[in-house]
């Protein structure tokens, strides 16, 4: 498959089983979020839930889940916890776009599709919600490929939450004196106007 075989689209409720399959295939068991979290994100902010479809079958091969927040939580760790309820921070006129989760089907990684979904998807959301001033996301300290995508999009370090993610590989279980945990890097990008 080529990049031109795919297009970015707003997710529908019918995409939820495929999204959950992508979630299970994209992350280790200890950091997979529950279906109820994804359903809540979709119900609260459907315009911020996008998928990458193939043009032949219209199957979802990747997803981008965002939340629209009323205000910047600063570096409050709890705001970024996995599985958090998106409702308390939501505002239809929010100024902060939080990228809560994104993944690409493992068999399609390395084709630039994650970068494409991230760039095109966020541009679509920001264009539809012109009050957005700030974008936030967290990334596992070991996910170098994802960090490269985010840095190329203009995201920069805001802070680090130590011992945030469960370790993915045995080699990480004892890294840096931490047992079984990896840091989350909080990144930010100001939206140019």
C-alpha positions in Angstrom: 0.0 0.0 0.0 1.1 3.6 -0.7 0.4 6.7 1.3 -2.0 7.8 -1.5 -4.2 4.8 -0.8 -5.3 6.4 2.5 -7.3 9.5 3.6 -8.0 11.2 6.9 -11.6 11.1 8.0 -13.7 11.8 11.1 -14.4 8.6 12.9 -17.9 7.2 13.4 -19.4 5.1 16.1 -19.1 2.1 13.7 -15.3 2.6 13.8 -15.1 1.9 17.5 -14.3 -1.9 17.2 -11.5 -1.2 14.7 -10.2 1.6 16.9 -10.1 -0.8 19.9 -8.3 -3.4 17.8 -5.7 -0.7 16.8 -5.4 0.2 20.5 -4.7 -3.4 21.5 -2.2 -3.8 18.6 -0.5 -0.6 19.2 0.2 -0.6 23.0 1.2 -3.0 25.7 -1.5 -4.3 28.0 -0.6 -2.0 30.9 -1.3 1.1 29.0 -4.3 0.2 26.8 -7.2 2.4 27.6 -10.7 1.0 28.1 -13.3 1.2 25.4 -15.5 3.4 27.6 -12.7 6.1 27.6 -12.7 6.1 23.8 -16.5 6.1 23.6 -16.5 9.1 25.9 -13.9 11.0 23.9 -16.0 10.3 20.8 -19.3 11.4 22.3 -17.9 14.5 23.9 -15.7 15.7 21.0 -16.5 13.7 17.8 -14.8 16.3 15.6 -11.5 15.5 17.4 -11.6 11.8 16.7 -10.1 11.0 13.4 -9.1 7.8 11.5 -6.9 7.0 8.5 -8.9 4.9 6.1 -7.9 3.0 3.0 -9.7 4.2 0.0 -10.5 0.7 -1.3 -12.3 -0.7 1.8 -12.6 2.3 4.0 -11.1 0.3 6.9 -9.6 2.4 9.7 -5.9 1.7 9.8 -4.9 4.3 12.3 -6.6 6.7 14.7 -6.0 10.1 16.4 -8.0 10.9 19.5 -8.0 14.4 20.8 -9.7 16.3 23.6 -10.7 20.0 23.6 -10.0 21.5 27.0 -11.2 24.8 28.5 -7.9 25.7 30.0 -4.2 24.8 30.2 -3.7 22.5 33.2 0.0 23.5 33.4 2.1 20.5 34.4 -0.6 18.9 36.6 0.3 15.2 36.2 -3.3 14.0 36.9 -4.7 15.9 33.9 -2.7 13.6 31.6 -3.3 10.2 33.4 -4.2 7.3 31.2 -7.9 6.5 31.2 -9.0 9.9 32.6 -12.5 11.1 32.0 -12.4 13.8 29.3 -15.7 15.4 30.4 -14.5 17.7 33.3 -11.9 19.6 31.2 -14.0 19.8 27.9 -15.3 23.0 26.5 -16.8 23.5 23.0 -15.0 26.9 23.0 -11.8 25.5 24.5 -8.3 26.9 23.8 -6.3 23.7 24.4 -6.1 20.7 22.1 -4.8 17.6 23.9 -3.7 14.7 21.7 -4.8 11.8 24.0 -3.9 8.9 21.8 -2.7 7.9 18.4 -1.6 4.7 16.8 -1.1 3.1 13.4 -1.7 -0.6 12.6 1.7 -2.4 13.2 1.8 -3.8 9.7 1.7 -0.2 8.2 4.3 1.4 10.4 7.3 3.0 8.7 5.3 4.3 5.7 4.9 7.8 7.1 1.2 7.3 7.8 1.5 8.3 11.5 3.2 11.5 10.6 0.5 12.2 7.9 -2.4 11.5 10.2 -0.9 13.6 13.0 -0.2 16.6 10.7 -3.4 16.5 8.6 -5.6 15.5 11.5 -4.5 18.3 13.8 -4.6 20.9 11.0 -8.2 19.8 10.3 -9.2 20.2 14.0 -7.4 23.5 14.5 -9.0 24.9 11.4 -12.5 24.0 12.7 -11.8 25.4 16.2 -10.0 28.7 15.7 -9.9 29.4 19.4 -7.3 26.7 20.0 -4.1 28.5 21.1 -2.1 25.6 22.6 -1.6 21.9 21.8 -0.4 19.4 24.4 0.5 15.7 24.4 2.5 13.2 26.4 4.9 10.6 24.9 6.8 7.7 26.5 10.5 8.6 26.8 11.4 5.4 24.8 9.1 6.1 21.8 11.8 7.9 19.7 9.9 7.5 16.4 6.8 9.3 17.9 8.9 12.0 19.4 10.5 12.7 16.0 7.1 13.2 14.5 6.0 15.5 17.3 9.2 17.5 17.2 9.0 17.9 13.5 5.5 19.3 14.0 6.9 22.0 16.3 6.2 20.4 19.7 8.8 21.1 22.4 9.4 19.8 25.9 7.3 21.3 28.7 8.1 18.9 31.5 8.7 15.3 32.4 6.5 13.0 34.6 8.8 10.3 36.0 7.5 6.7 36.5 4.4 7.3 34.4 4.2 4.4 31.9 4.6 0.7 32.5 7.8 -0.7 30.9 7.4 -2.2 27.4 10.5 -4.4 27.3 12.5 -6.3 29.8 15.5 -4.0 29.2 13.4 -1.1 30.5 12.4 -2.8 33.7 15.6 -1.8 35.4 16.7 1.3 33.6 17.9 4.3 35.5 17.1 2.8 38.9 13.4 2.7 38.1 11.7 -0.7 38.2 9.1 -1.3 35.5 8.3 2.4 34.7 9.1 4.9 32.0 8.8 8.7 32.1 6.2 10.6 30.1 7.4 13.6 28.3 4.9 16.5 28.2 5.2 18.4 25.0 3.6 21.6 23.9 3.1 23.6 20.7 1.7 27.2 20.5 -0.7 27.5 17.5 0.6 30.3 15.3 -2.0 32.8 14.2 
